[in-house]
Amino acid sequence: MDAARPLPQYLIQRFHGWRATTYQDNKAWFRRLAASGQHPRAMVISCCDSRVHVTSIFGADEGEFFIHRNVANLVPPYSPDGTYHGTSAAVEYAVTSLGVAHIVVLGHSNCGGVKGCHDMCMGHAPALEEKTSFVGRWMDILRPGFERVRDLPDADRPRALEKEAVLVSLENLMSFPFVKDAVTDDRLTLHGLWNDTGEGTLEHYDPLRGFVAV
C-alpha cells in the first residue's frame, strides 16, 4: 500500500516563499555549498522536540552545523554489533569523514523523552517497559543517569535528569574509539549544553562547576 500523499498546501506555500526570498537573495551561496560539499565546523546532537531550534539559537547559516536529532539528544554506547545505529552512524560520519572540530550535545527543559525515562524508572510507565516499545528501549540509555539522581527531591529530579541526558551522552561519546582518539589528539572537543526553552537561557557543562550559565 502506498502511504505517501501530496504535500500539505501550507508547506508548499512556505517553500515558494523561501525560494522567492531567502534562496533568491543568496543563490550564489547555495550553489557554492552544493558544488563544494559541506564543511561544518561542529556537529550538534539535539532532541527531536519541535521547540528546540538549533540554528535559531546560534544564528547559524546553511552549511555551518552538522545536526543530528533524536529522542532526548542521547548517544548510545559504542556497540559495533552489525545492526541499525542511526546516531552512531552520524557520529562516525561527522568525526571520520567531515572532521568536525566540535561535538555539542544540547539538552533542553521539559523534555518528553526524559520524562518518559523518569516515569519508566519510577515504575509509572509500564508501556515503556515492554520490549516492543522503541521509546522505552531507547530511553534505557539514560538509566545510569537516573541512578545518579534517584535520591533527589521529586521536584528537582526531572530537570536533573535532563542534564544527565547530556552527561550520559558525553560519556558514551568517549566510548567510540575514533572519538576518543580525536579528543586525545586535540582534533576534537566535546561540549554539553542545556537550554531552558521557556526562559531562553543556555547553560554549559563545566567539569569543575557543573552546569553554569553562558
Biotite code that builds the C-alpha atoms (Angstrom):
import biotite.structure as struc

atoms = struc.array([
    struc.Atom([0.000, 0.000, 0.000], chain_id="A", res_id=1, res_name="MET", atom_name="CA", element="C"),
    struc.Atom([1.362, 3.421, -0.989], chain_id="A", res_id=2, res_name="ASP", atom_name="CA", element="C"),
    struc.Atom([1.078, 5.625, 2.096], chain_id="A", res_id=3, res_name="ALA", atom_name="CA", element="C"),
    struc.Atom([2.543, 8.775, 0.524], chain_id="A", res_id=4, res_name="ALA", atom_name="CA", element="C"),
    struc.Atom([0.179, 11.696, -0.049], chain_id="A", res_id=5, res_name="ARG", atom_name="CA", element="C"),
    struc.Atom([0.567, 15.157, -1.634], chain_id="A", res_id=6, res_name="PRO", atom_name="CA", element="C"),
    struc.Atom([2.390, 17.742, 0.440], chain_id="A", res_id=7, res_name="LEU", atom_name="CA", element="C"),
    struc.Atom([0.078, 19.959, 2.550], chain_id="A", res_id=8, res_name="PRO", atom_name="CA", element="C"),
    struc.Atom([-0.626, 23.267, 0.842], chain_id="A", res_id=9, res_name="GLN", atom_name="CA", element="C"),
    struc.Atom([0.767, 25.377, 3.690], chain_id="A", res_id=10, res_name="TYR", atom_name="CA", element="C"),
    struc.Atom([4.167, 23.710, 3.275], chain_id="A", res_id=11, res_name="LEU", atom_name="CA", element="C"),
    struc.Atom([4.093, 24.298, -0.467], chain_id="A", res_id=12, res_name="ILE", atom_name="CA", element="C"),
    struc.Atom([3.327, 27.971, 0.126], chain_id="A", res_id=13, res_name="GLN", atom_name="CA", element="C"),
    struc.Atom([6.156, 28.282, 2.634], chain_id="A", res_id=14, res_name="ARG", atom_name="CA", element="C"),
    struc.Atom([8.567, 26.664, 0.215], chain_id="A", res_id=15, res_name="PHE", atom_name="CA", element="C"),
    struc.Atom([7.676, 29.085, -2.569], chain_id="A", res_id=16, res_name="HIS", atom_name="CA", element="C"),
    struc.Atom([8.059, 31.973, -0.134], chain_id="A", res_id=17, res_name="GLY", atom_name="CA", element="C"),
    struc.Atom([11.508, 30.736, 0.920], chain_id="A", res_id=18, res_name="TRP", atom_name="CA", element="C"),
    struc.Atom([12.632, 30.233, -2.674], chain_id="A", res_id=19, res_name="ARG", atom_name="CA", element="C"),
    struc.Atom([11.441, 33.681, -3.710], chain_id="A", res_id=20, res_name="ALA", atom_name="CA", element="C"),
    struc.Atom([13.234, 35.418, -0.834], chain_id="A", res_id=21, res_name="THR", atom_name="CA", element="C"),
    struc.Atom([15.978, 33.588, 1.073], chain_id="A", res_id=22, res_name="THR", atom_name="CA", element="C"),
    struc.Atom([17.113, 31.458, -1.842], chain_id="A", res_id=23, res_name="TYR", atom_name="CA", element="C"),
    struc.Atom([16.977, 34.201, -4.460], chain_id="A", res_id=24, res_name="GLN", atom_name="CA", element="C"),
    struc.Atom([18.864, 36.607, -2.207], chain_id="A", res_id=25, res_name="ASP", atom_name="CA", element="C"),
    struc.Atom([21.579, 34.018, -1.559], chain_id="A", res_id=26, res_name="ASN", atom_name="CA", element="C"),
    struc.Atom([21.553, 31.953, -4.749], chain_id="A", res_id=27, res_name="LYS", atom_name="CA", element="C"),
    struc.Atom([25.309, 32.136, -5.259], chain_id="A", res_id=28, res_name="ALA", atom_name="CA", element="C"),
    struc.Atom([25.938, 30.917, -1.712], chain_id="A", res_id=29, res_name="TRP", atom_name="CA", element="C"),
    struc.Atom([23.564, 27.959, -2.048], chain_id="A", res_id=30, res_name="PHE", atom_name="CA", element="C"),
    struc.Atom([25.153, 26.982, -5.358], chain_id="A", res_id=31, res_name="ARG", atom_name="CA", element="C"),
    struc.Atom([28.603, 27.233, -3.856], chain_id="A", res_id=32, res_name="ARG", atom_name="CA", element="C"),
    struc.Atom([27.562, 24.945, -0.994], chain_id="A", res_id=33, res_name="LEU", atom_name="CA", element="C"),
    struc.Atom([26.081, 22.461, -3.457], chain_id="A", res_id=34, res_name="ALA", atom_name="CA", element="C"),
    struc.Atom([29.210, 22.424, -5.600], chain_id="A", res_id=35, res_name="ALA", atom_name="CA", element="C"),
    struc.Atom([31.874, 22.389, -2.888], chain_id="A", res_id=36, res_name="SER", atom_name="CA", element="C"),
    struc.Atom([30.226, 19.997, -0.417], chain_id="A", res_id=37, res_name="GLY", atom_name="CA", element="C"),
    struc.Atom([29.706, 20.513, 3.291], chain_id="A", res_id=38, res_name="GLN", atom_name="CA", element="C"),
    struc.Atom([32.468, 21.519, 5.671], chain_id="A", res_id=39, res_name="HIS", atom_name="CA", element="C"),
    struc.Atom([30.726, 22.070, 9.011], chain_id="A", res_id=40, res_name="PRO", atom_name="CA", element="C"),
    struc.Atom([32.807, 23.189, 11.951], chain_id="A", res_id=41, res_name="ARG", atom_name="CA", element="C"),
    struc.Atom([30.644, 21.427, 14.540], chain_id="A", res_id=42, res_name="ALA", atom_name="CA", element="C"),
    struc.Atom([28.217, 18.573, 14.996], chain_id="A", res_id=43, res_name="MET", atom_name="CA", element="C"),
    struc.Atom([25.194, 19.274, 17.190], chain_id="A", res_id=44, res_name="VAL", atom_name="CA", element="C"),
    struc.Atom([23.254, 16.391, 18.742], chain_id="A", res_id=45, res_name="ILE", atom_name="CA", element="C"),
    struc.Atom([19.884, 17.713, 19.866], chain_id="A", res_id=46, res_name="SER", atom_name="CA", element="C"),
    struc.Atom([16.397, 16.487, 20.696], chain_id="A", res_id=47, res_name="CYS", atom_name="CA", element="C"),
    struc.Atom([13.626, 15.917, 18.154], chain_id="A", res_id=48, res_name="CYS", atom_name="CA", element="C"),
    struc.Atom([11.454, 18.272, 20.217], chain_id="A", res_id=49, res_name="ASP", atom_name="CA", element="C"),
    struc.Atom([9.982, 20.900, 17.881], chain_id="A", res_id=50, res_name="SER", atom_name="CA", element="C"),
    struc.Atom([10.690, 23.635, 20.432], chain_id="A", res_id=51, res_name="ARG", atom_name="CA", element="C"),
    struc.Atom([14.454, 23.173, 20.128], chain_id="A", res_id=52, res_name="VAL", atom_name="CA", element="C"),
    struc.Atom([15.674, 25.176, 17.119], chain_id="A", res_id=53, res_name="HIS", atom_name="CA", element="C"),
    struc.Atom([19.432, 24.788, 16.942], chain_id="A", res_id=54, res_name="VAL", atom_name="CA", element="C"),
    struc.Atom([20.108, 27.110, 14.020], chain_id="A", res_id=55, res_name="THR", atom_name="CA", element="C"),
    struc.Atom([17.992, 29.869, 15.563], chain_id="A", res_id=56, res_name="SER", atom_name="CA", element="C"),
    struc.Atom([19.682, 29.608, 18.966], chain_id="A", res_id=57, res_name="ILE", atom_name="CA", element="C"),
    struc.Atom([23.132, 30.026, 17.450], chain_id="A", res_id=58, res_name="PHE", atom_name="CA", element="C"),
    struc.Atom([22.208, 32.142, 14.435], chain_id="A", res_id=59, res_name="GLY", atom_name="CA", element="C"),
    struc.Atom([23.720, 29.532, 12.135], chain_id="A", res_id=60, res_name="ALA", atom_name="CA", element="C"),
    struc.Atom([23.727, 29.613, 8.353], chain_id="A", res_id=61, res_name="ASP", atom_name="CA", element="C"),
    struc.Atom([23.366, 26.699, 5.962], chain_id="A", res_id=62, res_name="GLU", atom_name="CA", element="C"),
    struc.Atom([26.450, 24.509, 5.921], chain_id="A", res_id=63, res_name="GLY", atom_name="CA", element="C"),
    struc.Atom([27.651, 25.583, 9.368], chain_id="A", res_id=64, res_name="GLU", atom_name="CA", element="C"),
    struc.Atom([26.362, 22.738, 11.580], chain_id="A", res_id=65, res_name="PHE", atom_name="CA", element="C"),
    struc.Atom([26.049, 19.001, 11.023], chain_id="A", res_id=66, res_name="PHE", atom_name="CA", element="C"),
    struc.Atom([22.872, 18.387, 13.046], chain_id="A", res_id=67, res_name="ILE", atom_name="CA", element="C"),
    struc.Atom([21.583, 15.053, 14.312], chain_id="A", res_id=68, res_name="HIS", atom_name="CA", element="C"),
    struc.Atom([18.302, 14.927, 16.212], chain_id="A", res_id=69, res_name="ARG", atom_name="CA", element="C"),
    struc.Atom([16.874, 12.051, 18.198], chain_id="A", res_id=70, res_name="ASN", atom_name="CA", element="C"),
    struc.Atom([14.651, 11.472, 21.218], chain_id="A", res_id=71, res_name="VAL", atom_name="CA", element="C"),
    struc.Atom([16.228, 13.168, 24.261], chain_id="A", res_id=72, res_name="ALA", atom_name="CA", element="C"),
    struc.Atom([19.522, 14.013, 22.490], chain_id="A", res_id=73, res_name="ASN", atom_name="CA", element="C"),
    struc.Atom([21.055, 10.693, 23.538], chain_id="A", res_id=74, res_name="LEU", atom_name="CA", element="C"),
    struc.Atom([24.198, 8.973, 22.287], chain_id="A", res_id=75, res_name="VAL", atom_name="CA", element="C"),
    struc.Atom([24.289, 5.206, 22.893], chain_id="A", res_id=76, res_name="PRO", atom_name="CA", element="C"),
    struc.Atom([27.464, 3.413, 23.957], chain_id="A", res_id=77, res_name="PRO", atom_name="CA", element="C"),
    struc.Atom([29.781, 2.205, 21.203], chain_id="A", res_id=78, res_name="TYR", atom_name="CA", element="C"),
    struc.Atom([28.330, -1.116, 20.037], chain_id="A", res_id=79, res_name="SER", atom_name="CA", element="C"),
    struc.Atom([29.506, -2.370, 16.615], chain_id="A", res_id=80, res_name="PRO", atom_name="CA", element="C"),
    struc.Atom([27.088, -5.306, 16.515], chain_id="A", res_id=81, res_name="ASP", atom_name="CA", element="C"),
    struc.Atom([26.062, -5.124, 12.867], chain_id="A", res_id=82, res_name="GLY", atom_name="CA", element="C"),
    struc.Atom([22.551, -3.784, 13.491], chain_id="A", res_id=83, res_name="THR", atom_name="CA", element="C"),
    struc.Atom([20.954, -0.385, 12.818], chain_id="A", res_id=84, res_name="TYR", atom_name="CA", element="C"),
    struc.Atom([22.592, 2.556, 14.607], chain_id="A", res_id=85, res_name="HIS", atom_name="CA", element="C"),
    struc.Atom([21.480, 5.926, 13.252], chain_id="A", res_id=86, res_name="GLY", atom_name="CA", element="C"),
    struc.Atom([23.058, 8.098, 15.917], chain_id="A", res_id=87, res_name="THR", atom_name="CA", element="C"),
    struc.Atom([26.315, 6.155, 15.940], chain_id="A", res_id=88, res_name="SER", atom_name="CA", element="C"),
    struc.Atom([26.451, 6.386, 12.145], chain_id="A", res_id=89, res_name="ALA", atom_name="CA", element="C"),
    struc.Atom([26.005, 10.156, 12.313], chain_id="A", res_id=90, res_name="ALA", atom_name="CA", element="C"),
    struc.Atom([28.794, 10.466, 14.891], chain_id="A", res_id=91, res_name="VAL", atom_name="CA", element="C"),
    struc.Atom([31.091, 8.266, 12.829], chain_id="A", res_id=92, res_name="GLU", atom_name="CA", element="C"),
    struc.Atom([30.482, 10.281, 9.669], chain_id="A", res_id=93, res_name="TYR", atom_name="CA", element="C"),
    struc.Atom([30.923, 13.620, 11.437], chain_id="A", res_id=94, res_name="ALA", atom_name="CA", element="C"),
    struc.Atom([34.242, 12.640, 13.007], chain_id="A", res_id=95, res_name="VAL", atom_name="CA", element="C"),
    struc.Atom([35.883, 10.366, 10.426], chain_id="A", res_id=96, res_name="THR", atom_name="CA", element="C"),
    struc.Atom([34.585, 11.879, 7.167], chain_id="A", res_id=97, res_name="SER", atom_name="CA", element="C"),
    struc.Atom([33.720, 15.507, 7.885], chain_id="A", res_id=98, res_name="LEU", atom_name="CA", element="C"),
    struc.Atom([36.408, 16.043, 10.506], chain_id="A", res_id=99, res_name="GLY", atom_name="CA", element="C"),
    struc.Atom([34.300, 18.312, 12.709], chain_id="A", res_id=100, res_name="VAL", atom_name="CA", element="C"),
    struc.Atom([36.213, 20.204, 15.387], chain_id="A", res_id=101, res_name="ALA", atom_name="CA", element="C"),
    struc.Atom([33.432, 20.141, 17.975], chain_id="A", res_id=102, res_name="HIS", atom_name="CA", element="C"),
    struc.Atom([30.574, 17.894, 19.043], chain_id="A", res_id=103, res_name="ILE", atom_name="CA", element="C"),
    struc.Atom([27.868, 19.673, 21.032], chain_id="A", res_id=104, res_name="VAL", atom_name="CA", element="C"),
    struc.Atom([25.212, 17.740, 22.943], chain_id="A", res_id=105, res_name="VAL", atom_name="CA", element="C"),
    struc.Atom([22.246, 20.055, 23.503], chain_id="A", res_id=106, res_name="LEU", atom_name="CA", element="C"),
    struc.Atom([19.655, 19.103, 26.119], chain_id="A", res_id=107, res_name="GLY", atom_name="CA", element="C"),
    struc.Atom([16.572, 21.136, 26.992], chain_id="A", res_id=108, res_name="HIS", atom_name="CA", element="C"),
    struc.Atom([13.819, 21.791, 29.529], chain_id="A", res_id=109, res_name="SER", atom_name="CA", element="C"),
    struc.Atom([10.525, 19.874, 29.629], chain_id="A", res_id=110, res_name="ASN", atom_name="CA", element="C"),
    struc.Atom([11.901, 17.039, 27.512], chain_id="A", res_id=111, res_name="CYS", atom_name="CA", element="C"),
    struc.Atom([9.212, 14.439, 26.882], chain_id="A", res_id=112, res_name="GLY", atom_name="CA", element="C"),
    struc.Atom([11.707, 11.644, 26.289], chain_id="A", res_id=113, res_name="GLY", atom_name="CA", element="C"),
    struc.Atom([13.470, 12.317, 29.577], chain_id="A", res_id=114, res_name="VAL", atom_name="CA", element="C"),
    struc.Atom([10.122, 12.463, 31.366], chain_id="A", res_id=115, res_name="LYS", atom_name="CA", element="C"),
    struc.Atom([9.291, 9.076, 29.872], chain_id="A", res_id=116, res_name="GLY", atom_name="CA", element="C"),
    struc.Atom([12.556, 7.654, 31.186], chain_id="A", res_id=117, res_name="CYS", atom_name="CA", element="C"),
    struc.Atom([11.879, 9.171, 34.595], chain_id="A", res_id=118, res_name="HIS", atom_name="CA", element="C"),
    struc.Atom([8.388, 7.699, 34.753], chain_id="A", res_id=119, res_name="ASP", atom_name="CA", element="C"),
    struc.Atom([9.602, 4.321, 33.498], chain_id="A", res_id=120, res_name="MET", atom_name="CA", element="C"),
    struc.Atom([12.405, 4.128, 36.054], chain_id="A", res_id=121, res_name="CYS", atom_name="CA", element="C"),
    struc.Atom([9.959, 5.140, 38.799], chain_id="A", res_id=122, res_name="MET", atom_name="CA", element="C"),
    struc.Atom([7.638, 2.307, 37.769], chain_id="A", res_id=123, res_name="GLY", atom_name="CA", element="C"),
    struc.Atom([4.905, 4.634, 36.484], chain_id="A", res_id=124, res_name="HIS", atom_name="CA", element="C"),
    struc.Atom([5.089, 3.828, 32.761], chain_id="A", res_id=125, res_name="ALA", atom_name="CA", element="C"),
    struc.Atom([4.583, 0.096, 32.230], chain_id="A", res_id=126, res_name="PRO", atom_name="CA", element="C"),
    struc.Atom([4.041, 0.540, 28.489], chain_id="A", res_id=127, res_name="ALA", atom_name="CA", element="C"),
    struc.Atom([7.607, 1.802, 28.136], chain_id="A", res_id=128, res_name="LEU", atom_name="CA", element="C"),
    struc.Atom([8.882, -1.313, 29.894], chain_id="A", res_id=129, res_name="GLU", atom_name="CA", element="C"),
    struc.Atom([7.584, -3.502, 27.071], chain_id="A", res_id=130, res_name="GLU", atom_name="CA", element="C"),
    struc.Atom([10.243, -4.924, 24.764], chain_id="A", res_id=131, res_name="LYS", atom_name="CA", element="C"),
    struc.Atom([8.184, -3.680, 21.827], chain_id="A", res_id=132, res_name="THR", atom_name="CA", element="C"),
    struc.Atom([8.473, -0.028, 22.920], chain_id="A", res_id=133, res_name="SER", atom_name="CA", element="C"),
    struc.Atom([11.024, 1.721, 20.738], chain_id="A", res_id=134, res_name="PHE", atom_name="CA", element="C"),
    struc.Atom([10.948, 4.756, 23.025], chain_id="A", res_id=135, res_name="VAL", atom_name="CA", element="C"),
    struc.Atom([11.401, 2.687, 26.157], chain_id="A", res_id=136, res_name="GLY", atom_name="CA", element="C"),
    struc.Atom([14.360, 0.723, 24.822], chain_id="A", res_id=137, res_name="ARG", atom_name="CA", element="C"),
    struc.Atom([15.971, 3.925, 23.559], chain_id="A", res_id=138, res_name="TRP", atom_name="CA", element="C"),
    struc.Atom([15.499, 5.575, 26.945], chain_id="A", res_id=139, res_name="MET", atom_name="CA", element="C"),
    struc.Atom([17.291, 2.647, 28.590], chain_id="A", res_id=140, res_name="ASP", atom_name="CA", element="C"),
    struc.Atom([20.428, 4.550, 27.558], chain_id="A", res_id=141, res_name="ILE", atom_name="CA", element="C"),
    struc.Atom([19.586, 7.086, 30.270], chain_id="A", res_id=142, res_name="LEU", atom_name="CA", element="C"),
    struc.Atom([19.065, 4.608, 33.116], chain_id="A", res_id=143, res_name="ARG", atom_name="CA", element="C"),
    struc.Atom([22.609, 5.165, 34.508], chain_id="A", res_id=144, res_name="PRO", atom_name="CA", element="C"),
    struc.Atom([21.811, 8.872, 34.687], chain_id="A", res_id=145, res_name="GLY", atom_name="CA", element="C"),
    struc.Atom([18.599, 8.170, 36.572], chain_id="A", res_id=146, res_name="PHE", atom_name="CA", element="C"),
    struc.Atom([20.505, 6.181, 39.164], chain_id="A", res_id=147, res_name="GLU", atom_name="CA", element="C"),
    struc.Atom([22.664, 9.237, 39.846], chain_id="A", res_id=148, res_name="ARG", atom_name="CA", element="C"),
    struc.Atom([19.647, 11.463, 40.546], chain_id="A", res_id=149, res_name="VAL", atom_name="CA", element="C"),
    struc.Atom([17.271, 8.888, 42.047], chain_id="A", res_id=150, res_name="ARG", atom_name="CA", element="C"),
    struc.Atom([17.596, 10.254, 45.594], chain_id="A", res_id=151, res_name="ASP", atom_name="CA", element="C"),
    struc.Atom([16.922, 13.894, 44.739], chain_id="A", res_id=152, res_name="LEU", atom_name="CA", element="C"),
    struc.Atom([13.624, 15.524, 45.799], chain_id="A", res_id=153, res_name="PRO", atom_name="CA", element="C"),
    struc.Atom([10.751, 14.815, 43.420], chain_id="A", res_id=154, res_name="ASP", atom_name="CA", element="C"),
    struc.Atom([10.638, 18.441, 42.270], chain_id="A", res_id=155, res_name="ALA", atom_name="CA", element="C"),
    struc.Atom([14.337, 18.518, 41.358], chain_id="A", res_id=156, res_name="ASP", atom_name="CA", element="C"),
    struc.Atom([14.742, 15.092, 39.778], chain_id="A", res_id=157, res_name="ARG", atom_name="CA", element="C"),
    struc.Atom([13.231, 15.702, 36.280], chain_id="A", res_id=158, res_name="PRO", atom_name="CA", element="C"),
    struc.Atom([15.415, 18.717, 35.457], chain_id="A", res_id=159, res_name="ARG", atom_name="CA", element="C"),
    struc.Atom([18.485, 16.995, 36.881], chain_id="A", res_id=160, res_name="ALA", atom_name="CA", element="C"),
    struc.Atom([17.738, 14.007, 34.650], chain_id="A", res_id=161, res_name="LEU", atom_name="CA", element="C"),
    struc.Atom([17.545, 16.290, 31.592], chain_id="A", res_id=162, res_name="GLU", atom_name="CA", element="C"),
    struc.Atom([21.093, 17.371, 32.360], chain_id="A", res_id=163, res_name="LYS", atom_name="CA", element="C"),
    struc.Atom([22.109, 13.767, 32.979], chain_id="A", res_id=164, res_name="GLU", atom_name="CA", element="C"),
    struc.Atom([20.980, 13.028, 29.412], chain_id="A", res_id=165, res_name="ALA", atom_name="CA", element="C"),
    struc.Atom([23.708, 15.404, 28.264], chain_id="A", res_id=166, res_name="VAL", atom_name="CA", element="C"),
    struc.Atom([26.318, 13.890, 30.580], chain_id="A", res_id=167, res_name="LEU", atom_name="CA", element="C"),
    struc.Atom([25.491, 10.290, 29.686], chain_id="A", res_id=168, res_name="VAL", atom_name="CA", element="C"),
    struc.Atom([25.822, 11.200, 26.019], chain_id="A", res_id=169, res_name="SER", atom_name="CA", element="C"),
    struc.Atom([29.208, 12.831, 26.587], chain_id="A", res_id=170, res_name="LEU", atom_name="CA", element="C"),
    struc.Atom([30.379, 9.748, 28.476], chain_id="A", res_id=171, res_name="GLU", atom_name="CA", element="C"),
    struc.Atom([29.136, 7.432, 25.730], chain_id="A", res_id=172, res_name="ASN", atom_name="CA", element="C"),
    struc.Atom([30.792, 9.518, 23.023], chain_id="A", res_id=173, res_name="LEU", atom_name="CA", element="C"),
    struc.Atom([34.134, 8.756, 24.635], chain_id="A", res_id=174, res_name="MET", atom_name="CA", element="C"),
    struc.Atom([33.441, 5.026, 24.254], chain_id="A", res_id=175, res_name="SER", atom_name="CA", element="C"),
    struc.Atom([33.791, 5.430, 20.465], chain_id="A", res_id=176, res_name="PHE", atom_name="CA", element="C"),
    struc.Atom([37.466, 4.749, 19.630], chain_id="A", res_id=177, res_name="PRO", atom_name="CA", element="C"),
    struc.Atom([37.608, 7.314, 16.831], chain_id="A", res_id=178, res_name="PHE", atom_name="CA", element="C"),
    struc.Atom([36.069, 9.972, 19.083], chain_id="A", res_id=179, res_name="VAL", atom_name="CA", element="C"),
    struc.Atom([38.457, 9.199, 21.933], chain_id="A", res_id=180, res_name="LYS", atom_name="CA", element="C"),
    struc.Atom([41.449, 9.295, 19.579], chain_id="A", res_id=181, res_name="ASP", atom_name="CA", element="C"),
    struc.Atom([40.366, 12.635, 18.101], chain_id="A", res_id=182, res_name="ALA", atom_name="CA", element="C"),
    struc.Atom([39.853, 14.131, 21.573], chain_id="A", res_id=183, res_name="VAL", atom_name="CA", element="C"),
    struc.Atom([43.219, 12.815, 22.777], chain_id="A", res_id=184, res_name="THR", atom_name="CA", element="C"),
    struc.Atom([44.956, 14.273, 19.711], chain_id="A", res_id=185, res_name="ASP", atom_name="CA", element="C"),
    struc.Atom([43.274, 17.684, 20.210], chain_id="A", res_id=186, res_name="ASP", atom_name="CA", element="C"),
    struc.Atom([41.439, 17.355, 16.898], chain_id="A", res_id=187, res_name="ARG", atom_name="CA", element="C"),
    struc.Atom([38.015, 17.323, 18.575], chain_id="A", res_id=188, res_name="LEU", atom_name="CA", element="C"),
    struc.Atom([36.378, 18.849, 21.641], chain_id="A", res_id=189, res_name="THR", atom_name="CA", element="C"),
    struc.Atom([33.130, 17.771, 23.292], chain_id="A", res_id=190, res_name="LEU", atom_name="CA", element="C"),
    struc.Atom([30.628, 20.186, 24.811], chain_id="A", res_id=191, res_name="HIS", atom_name="CA", element="C"),
    struc.Atom([27.470, 19.755, 26.893], chain_id="A", res_id=192, res_name="GLY", atom_name="CA", element="C"),
    struc.Atom([24.687, 22.355, 26.858], chain_id="A", res_id=193, res_name="LEU", atom_name="CA", element="C"),
    struc.Atom([21.216, 22.644, 28.359], chain_id="A", res_id=194, res_name="TRP", atom_name="CA", element="C"),
    struc.Atom([18.619, 25.105, 27.049], chain_id="A", res_id=195, res_name="ASN", atom_name="CA", element="C"),
    struc.Atom([15.640, 26.412, 29.013], chain_id="A", res_id=196, res_name="ASP", atom_name="CA", element="C"),
    struc.Atom([13.218, 26.821, 26.123], chain_id="A", res_id=197, res_name="THR", atom_name="CA", element="C"),
    struc.Atom([10.782, 28.969, 28.099], chain_id="A", res_id=198, res_name="GLY", atom_name="CA", element="C"),
    struc.Atom([13.318, 31.366, 29.572], chain_id="A", res_id=199, res_name="GLU", atom_name="CA", element="C"),
    struc.Atom([15.630, 31.448, 26.561], chain_id="A", res_id=200, res_name="GLY", atom_name="CA", element="C"),
    struc.Atom([18.708, 30.687, 28.668], chain_id="A", res_id=201, res_name="THR", atom_name="CA", element="C"),
    struc.Atom([21.634, 28.386, 27.980], chain_id="A", res_id=202, res_name="LEU", atom_name="CA", element="C"),
    struc.Atom([23.918, 26.525, 30.372], chain_id="A", res_id=203, res_name="GLU", atom_name="CA", element="C"),
    struc.Atom([27.154, 24.731, 29.569], chain_id="A", res_id=204, res_name="HIS", atom_name="CA", element="C"),
    struc.Atom([28.749, 21.874, 31.464], chain_id="A", res_id=205, res_name="TYR", atom_name="CA", element="C"),
    struc.Atom([31.946, 22.606, 33.328], chain_id="A", res_id=206, res_name="ASP", atom_name="CA", element="C"),
    struc.Atom([33.586, 19.510, 34.887], chain_id="A", res_id=207, res_name="PRO", atom_name="CA", element="C"),
    struc.Atom([34.540, 21.551, 37.945], chain_id="A", res_id=208, res_name="LEU", atom_name="CA", element="C"),
    struc.Atom([31.350, 23.553, 38.459], chain_id="A", res_id=209, res_name="ARG", atom_name="CA", element="C"),
    struc.Atom([28.589, 21.534, 36.781], chain_id="A", res_id=210, res_name="GLY", atom_name="CA", element="C"),
    struc.Atom([26.110, 23.340, 34.547], chain_id="A", res_id=211, res_name="PHE", atom_name="CA", element="C"),
    struc.Atom([26.598, 27.110, 34.567], chain_id="A", res_id=212, res_name="VAL", atom_name="CA", element="C"),
    struc.Atom([25.015, 29.920, 32.588], chain_id="A", res_id=213, res_name="ALA", atom_name="CA", element="C"),
    struc.Atom([26.837, 31.047, 29.460], chain_id="A", res_id=214, res_name="VAL", atom_name="CA", element="C"),
])
